[in-house]
Each structure stands twice: as structure tokens, then as C-alpha cells.
Amino acid sequence: MHDVDPSMSIRLPRMPQAVVFDMDGLLFDTEALYRDAMLAAAQVLGRTMPLSLYLASIGLSGEATRQALGEYFGPDFDLDRFWKQAATAFHARTTTELQLKPGVVELVGSLEELGIPFAIATSSGHHDVERNLGLYGLFDRFPVVVAQGDYQLGKPHPEPFLTAARRLDVAPELCLALEDSHNGVRSASSAGMMTIMVPDLLAATEEIRSLCIGVAGNLGDVHAALLHHARGAHVPA
């Protein structure tokens, strides 16, 4: 993990009435697979894609990522061929290399036991969500999914998280958002949600820390904070 002090525990300002998860890099270890697929696709086309360009795209929609790539490589770059090559390589890798992030099953189980509804708000498409969740038998446990096509403006705009809150029928300020990317944190925070960053490929910057109620080492830290707050809520004053 990046830039996380393991001695610092996460403190929730209030018990969330709902939790909204990002997917890539938070529930699943997919960002490294996307990175490797895109860098390899650029090489196939005889170009070099800097790592910084990929990192800046984390959390963005596919359309926004394509726009950034087009601006960097120029009008002569075969963006459609690159995108197809990268998608093929990524999907091939997911069949054997897709890993669930530590703490996902435990956190989801506790949310179910506590009766706290939860959702996914992702920049990926519904077919990607269904494939990833299905590989780990989690599809039926996430009945609310907000994915590409469910909103007009993607992250870092707040619309994905606001859409999730509306479908959960919970006010955004009563929701806890869990994100691994800078663009995701900006989206969740601007939606008014309590936001925790769980870094994956990106470290938390000062700007990002200022938008979060905390930075966790992993979802296990979030799980512990949730249970701690839940126990405290049942202790008489």
C-alpha cells in the first residue's frame, strides 16, 4: 500500500446508512491488469505510453480516457486499434489473474448483517461488473450497480455517486464512499459523501487527504472502523 500509516485508525464521524464501493482497484485488483494491457497495446502499435498517462486516467470513464490518449498521441494514432488490443489483452488476463481485494467478503458480510445497504459506482461497464462479481460468486450480493451508461458525466464529476445514493434512497451525506483513485475521491467528496481512500496504484496526496475522512491501508481497516462504530452506537451514554 502507499502512503498509509498503519498506526492510524479510521474514525467514522457517524454510522453510514449506506456504503458505495468503487470497483476497479478497490474490490478487484484490476488496475495493474489495465495498466499492463494498455502499455503493451501501445507497444504493439509502435508507441510508448508513459506510466504517468495511465495513472492520470485511473477512475475516469472510457470516453474520457480515450480523449486523453488521443490528445497525447495525436490524430495519427489508431485509437480504435489500440483500444481493441488493450481490451483483448485485459480480458485474457482477467480469466487467470483477476484477484479479489483483501477484506471484501468480510466487509460485505458485515454490511449485510448490520442491514446497511450498499452499491457499486464504477466507470466500467455493466458487463465488466457482472463478469468480475460472477467470477467470485458476488453478483447477487450487489443488487445496486451504477456503471457506464447510467450517468452522463463520469468521475471526477459527482453524478455516479449521486446516482448511487438516489437508487439506494439514502441522502449522499449519510453514505460512506470507498475509493482507490484520486478521480474517484473527488467524485465522492463532491457528492457530499463521507469518503475513505484505500490506495491501490496511487498514493494519497495532500489534496486527496483533505477530501477524505481517512486513508485506509485496506478494506479490513474500513471493516474494523465500521464494527467499532457499530458497537459504540449500542453502548448507552
For each residue, the residues with C-beta under 8 A, 3 or more apart:
1: 4 199 217 218
2: 199 201 202 203 204
3: 199 203 204 215
4: 1 8 199 204 215 216 217
5: 8
6: 217
7:
8: 4 5 214 215
9: 221 224 225 228
10: 196 213 214 216 221 222 224 225
11: 213 214 225
12: 15 16 176 194 213 225 226 229
13: 194 213
14: 174 194 229
15: 12 229 230 233
16: 12 19 116 174 175 176 194 226
17: 116 117 170 171 174 175
18: 116 117 118 119 165 168 170 174 175 176
19: 16 111 116 117 118 119 175 176 177 178
20: 118 119 120 121 161 164 165 168 175 176 177 178 188 193
21: 26 27 118 119 120 121 178
22: 25 26 27 59 120 121 122 177 178 179 180 181 184
23: 26 27 28 30 120 122 124 128 129 132
24: 27 28 30 31 34 58 122 123 124 180
25: 22 28 29 30 31 58 180 181 200 201
26: 21 22 23 101 178 179 180 198 200 219
27: 21 22 23 24 100 101 104 120 132
28: 23 24 25 98 99 100 101 132
29: 25 32 33 98 99 100 101 200
30: 23 24 25 33 34 94 98 132
31: 24 25 34 35 58 180 200 201
32: 29 35 36 201
33: 29 30 36 37 90 93 94 97 98
34: 24 30 31 37 38 54 86 90
35: 31 32 38 39 51 54 201
36: 32 33 39 40 89 93
37: 33 34 40 41 86 87 89 90 93
38: 34 35 41 42 49 54 86
39: 35 36 42 43 49 51 54
40: 36 37 43 44 85 86 89
41: 37 38 44 45 49 82 83 85 86 89
42: 38 39 45 47 48 49 82
43: 39 40 46 47 48
44: 40 41 85
45: 41 42 77 78 81 82 85
46: 43
47: 42 43 73 77
48: 42 43
49: 38 39 41 42 53 54 69
50: 53 54
51: 35 39 54 55
52: 55 56
53: 49 50 56 57 68 69 72
54: 34 35 38 39 49 50 51 57 58
55: 51 52 58 201 202
56: 52 53 68
57: 53 54 60 64 65 68 69
58: 24 25 31 54 55 180 181 182 183 201 202
59: 22 123 155 156 179 181 182 183 184 187
60: 57 64 65 68 123 154 155 156 183
61: 64 65 123 148 154 155
62: 65 66 123 125 148
63: 66 67 154
64: 57 60 61 67 68 154
65: 57 60 61 62 68 69
66: 62 63 69 70 79 83
67: 63 64 70 71
68: 53 56 57 60 64 65 71 72
69: 49 53 57 65 66 72 73 77 79 82
70: 66 67 73 74 75 77 79
71: 67 68
72: 53 68 69
73: 47 69 70 76 77 79
74: 70 77
75: 70
76: 73
77: 45 47 69 70 73 74 82
78: 45 81 82
79: 66 69 70 73 82 83
80: 83 84
81: 45 78 84 85
82: 41 42 45 69 77 78 79 85 86
83: 41 66 79 80 86 87
84: 80 81 87 88
85: 40 41 44 45 81 82 88 89
86: 34 37 38 40 41 82 83 89 90
87: 37 83 84 90 91
88: 84 85 91 92
89: 36 37 40 41 85 86 92 93
90: 33 34 37 86 87 93 94
91: 87 88 94 95
92: 88 89 95
93: 33 36 37 89 90 96 97 98
94: 30 33 90 91 97 98 131 132 135
95: 91 92 98
96: 93
97: 33 93 94
98: 28 29 30 33 93 94 95 132 135
99: 28 29
100: 27 28 29 104 105 136
101: 26 27 28 29 104 218 219
102: 218 219 220
103: 106 107 218 219 220 221 222 223
104: 27 100 101 107 108 138 219
105: 100 108 109 138
106: 103 109 110 219 220 223
107: 103 104 110 111 219 220 222 223 226
108: 104 105 111 112 118 138 141
109: 105 106 112 113
110: 106 107 113 114 223 226 227
111: 19 107 108 114 116 117 118 226
112: 108 109 115 141
113: 109 110
114: 110 111 226 230
115: 112
116: 16 17 18 19 111
117: 17 18 19 111 144 168 170
118: 18 19 20 21 108 111 142 144 168
119: 18 19 20 21 142 144 145 146 164 167 168
120: 20 21 22 23 27 129 142 144 145 146 147 164
121: 20 21 22 146 160 161 163 164 177 187 188
122: 22 23 24 128 129 145 146 147 148 160
123: 24 59 60 61 62 147 148 154 155 160
124: 23 24 128 129 147 148
125: 62 128 129 147 148 149
126: 129 130 145 147 148 149
127: 130 131
128: 23 122 124 125 131 132 147
129: 23 120 122 124 125 126 132 133 142 145 147
130: 126 127 133 134 139
131: 94 127 128 134 135
132: 23 27 28 30 94 98 128 129 135 136
133: 129 130 136 138 139 141 142
134: 130 131 137 138 139
135: 94 98 131 132
136: 100 132 133
137: 134
138: 104 105 108 133 134 141 142
139: 130 133 134 142
140: 143
141: 108 112 133 138
142: 118 119 120 129 133 138 139 145
143: 140
144: 117 118 119 120 164 167 168
145: 119 120 122 126 129 142
146: 119 120 121 122 150 151 160 163 164 167
147: 120 122 123 124 125 126 128 129 150
148: 61 62 122 123 124 125 126 154
149: 125 126
150: 146 147 160 163
151: 146 154 159 160 163
152: 159
153: 157 159
154: 60 61 63 64 123 148 151 157 159 160
155: 59 60 61 123 160 181 183 184 186 187
156: 59 60 182 183 184 186 187 190
157: 153 154 160 187 190
158: 161 162 187 188 190 191 192
159: 151 152 153 154 162 163 187
160: 121 122 123 146 150 151 154 155 157 163 164 187
161: 20 121 158 164 165 172 175 177 187 188 191 193
162: 158 159 165 166 172 191
163: 121 146 150 151 159 160 166 167
164: 20 119 120 121 144 146 160 161 167 168 175
165: 18 20 161 162 168 170 171 172 175 191 193
166: 162 163 169
167: 119 144 146 163 164
168: 18 20 117 118 119 144 164 165 175
169: 166
170: 17 18 117 165 174 175
171: 17 165 174 175
172: 161 162 165 175 191 192 193
173: 192 193 194
174: 14 16 17 18 170 171
175: 16 17 18 19 20 161 164 165 168 170 171 172 193 194
176: 12 16 18 19 20 193 194 195 196
177: 19 20 22 121 161 184 188 189 191 193 194 195 196
178: 19 20 21 22 26 195 196 198 219 222
179: 22 26 59 184 185 187 188 195 196 197 198
180: 22 24 25 26 31 58 184 197 198 199 200 201 202
181: 22 25 58 59 155 184 185 200 202
182: 58 59 156 185 186 202 205 207 208
183: 58 59 60 155 156 186 187
184: 22 59 155 156 177 179 180 181 187 188
185: 179 181 182 188 189 195 197 208 211 212
186: 155 156 182 183 189 190 208 211
187: 59 121 155 156 157 158 159 160 161 179 183 184 190 191
188: 20 121 158 161 177 179 184 185 191 193 195
189: 177 185 186 192 193 195 211 212
190: 156 157 158 186 187
191: 158 161 162 165 172 177 187 188
192: 158 172 173 189
193: 20 161 165 172 173 175 176 177 188 189
194: 12 13 14 16 173 175 176 177 213
195: 176 177 178 179 185 188 189 211 212 213
196: 10 176 177 178 179 212 213 214 215 216 222
197: 179 180 185 204 208 209 212 214 215 216
198: 26 178 179 180 215 216 217 218 219 221 222
199: 1 2 3 4 180 202 203 204 215
200: 25 26 29 31 180 181
201: 2 25 31 32 35 55 58 180
202: 2 55 58 180 181 182 199
203: 2 3 199
204: 2 3 4 197 199 208 209 212 215
205: 182 208 209
206: 209 210
207: 182 210 211
208: 182 185 186 197 204 205 211 212 215
209: 197 204 205 206 212 215
210: 206 207
211: 185 186 189 195 207 208
212: 185 189 195 196 197 204 208 209 215
213: 10 11 12 13 194 195 196
214: 8 10 11 196 197 225
215: 3 4 8 196 197 198 199 204 208 209 212
216: 4 10 196 197 198 219 221 222 225
217: 1 4 6 198 220 221
218: 1 101 102 103 198 221 222
219: 26 101 102 103 104 106 107 178 198 216 222 223
220: 102 103 106 107 217 223 224
221: 9 10 103 198 216 217 218 224 225
222: 10 103 107 178 196 198 216 218 219 225 226
223: 103 106 107 110 219 220 226 227
224: 9 10 220 221 227 228
225: 9 10 11 12 214 216 221 222 228 229
226: 12 16 107 110 111 114 222 223 229 230
227: 110 223 224 230 231
228: 9 224 225 231 232
229: 12 14 15 225 226 232 233
230: 15 114 226 227 233 234
231: 227 228 234 235
232: 228 229 235
233: 15 229 230
234: 230 231
235: 231 232
236:
237:
